[in-house]
Amino acid sequence: MRSLITKGAVVASVVAIGGTLAAWTTPAQAGGDTGQRGILHLNVRNDQYEFLDFGAKGAGVGDRYVFSDTLSGDAAGEDGGSCEIVRVEGEKITTNCVISLRLPRGALTVQSLWVRGSNPLTMAITGGTGAYRNARGELVATDIQTPHEAYRLRILPD
């Protein structure tokens, strides 16, 4: 299955477990979008980014990073999200990140804590609409905030 969807730089890395892979829909079967289950590789191109500094100058609890991206690869679409700073310990900044992805067959939401600058980031798929209405699984983001950023989603079977 990986040979069908290999990309040079993969931002999201999802691991297939045991024999469940055989039950998953491939991108080719789903017309380029895995629908409810499978592995989906997406390239991420940042469109807009803003740091909202609500308190004292500099990163502090409650400040927020807001962004939007264009997605390509196994499916075309867009995403938008924000990461709110929840903890600052010297140079270590921890954020709570929530991202919504809009794809041809529906939308997905993901969420996780992220220490700014760490890579990769594994996020839980927390819900979806359309073909993804019962979605669960993981999104792994790699090369975050670089020109090679990518997502790999593992959408688990029902």
Beta strands, then each sheet from edge to edge (+ up, - down):
strand 1: 38-52
strand 2: 64-73
strand 3: 77-89
strand 4: 92-103
strand 5: 106-115
strand 6: 121-128
strand 7: 137-142
strand 8: 150-155
sheet 1: 1+ 2- 3+ 4- 5+ 6- 7+ 8- 1+
end
